[in-house]
Amino acid sequence: MRNRFLRGCGEDVKRLVSFAEAAGWMVAKTRNLHLMFSKEGRRAVFFSGTPGDRRAWLNARSQLIQADKMAQVQPARA
């Protein structure tokens, strides 16, 4: 597995990371064991390393999709 920090995480978190990497997002672990998703020209999206409810990963996935949509709508500033 390429992301060693995902050891011990649930399947939903691993599925979210796979989705994000397929969409071009970079994933990193913060000092507080959260996951930070970053992509050029988009706002960073943070996600708990240990989500508390079953909808948490779906909400994070939605935030990633919304960040991509917002970047497409707003023109790049020079």
C-alpha positions as CSV (number, residue, x, y, z in Angstrom):
1,M,0.0,0.0,0.0
2,R,1.4,3.4,-1.0
3,N,-0.1,5.4,1.9
4,R,1.4,3.7,5.0
5,F,-0.5,6.1,7.3
6,L,-3.8,4.4,6.2
7,R,-2.9,1.2,8.1
8,G,-5.6,0.6,10.7
9,C,-8.1,3.0,9.1
10,G,-11.5,1.7,8.2
11,E,-12.5,0.7,4.7
12,D,-14.6,3.8,4.2
13,V,-11.5,6.0,4.8
14,K,-9.5,3.9,2.4
15,R,-12.3,4.2,-0.2
16,L,-12.3,8.0,0.2
17,V,-8.5,8.2,-0.3
18,S,-8.8,6.0,-3.4
19,F,-11.5,8.2,-4.8
20,A,-9.5,11.4,-4.1
21,E,-6.3,10.1,-5.6
22,A,-8.2,9.0,-8.7
23,A,-9.5,12.6,-9.0
24,G,-6.0,14.1,-8.8
25,W,-6.0,15.0,-5.1
26,M,-2.9,14.6,-2.9
27,V,-3.4,13.1,0.5
28,A,-1.3,13.9,3.6
29,K,-1.6,13.2,7.3
30,T,-1.6,16.1,9.7
31,R,0.0,16.1,13.1
32,N,-3.4,15.6,14.7
33,L,-4.1,12.4,12.7
34,H,-6.5,14.1,10.3
35,L,-6.2,13.7,6.5
36,M,-5.6,16.8,4.4
37,F,-6.6,16.6,0.7
38,S,-5.0,19.2,-1.5
39,K,-5.1,20.0,-5.2
40,E,-3.7,22.9,-7.2
41,G,-6.2,25.8,-7.4
42,R,-8.6,24.2,-4.9
43,R,-9.2,24.9,-1.2
44,A,-7.8,22.2,1.1
45,V,-10.3,19.7,2.5
46,F,-9.7,18.1,5.9
47,F,-11.1,14.8,7.2
48,S,-10.9,13.0,10.5
49,G,-8.6,10.0,10.6
50,T,-11.3,8.3,12.8
51,P,-14.7,9.5,11.6
52,G,-17.5,9.3,14.2
53,D,-20.5,8.5,12.1
54,R,-21.2,6.5,9.0
55,R,-22.0,9.5,6.8
56,A,-18.7,11.3,7.5
57,W,-16.8,9.8,4.5
58,L,-19.8,10.7,2.2
59,N,-19.7,14.3,3.4
60,A,-16.0,14.5,2.8
61,R,-16.4,13.0,-0.7
62,S,-19.1,15.7,-1.3
63,Q,-16.7,18.4,-0.1
64,L,-14.0,17.2,-2.6
65,I,-16.6,17.3,-5.5
66,Q,-17.8,20.8,-4.5
67,A,-14.2,22.1,-4.3
68,D,-13.6,20.8,-7.9
69,K,-16.9,22.5,-9.1
70,M,-16.0,25.8,-7.4
71,A,-12.6,25.8,-9.1
72,Q,-14.3,25.3,-12.5
73,V,-16.8,28.0,-12.0
74,Q,-14.5,30.7,-10.8
75,P,-12.1,32.1,-13.4
76,A,-8.4,32.0,-12.5
77,R,-7.0,35.2,-11.1
78,A,-3.7,36.5,-12.5
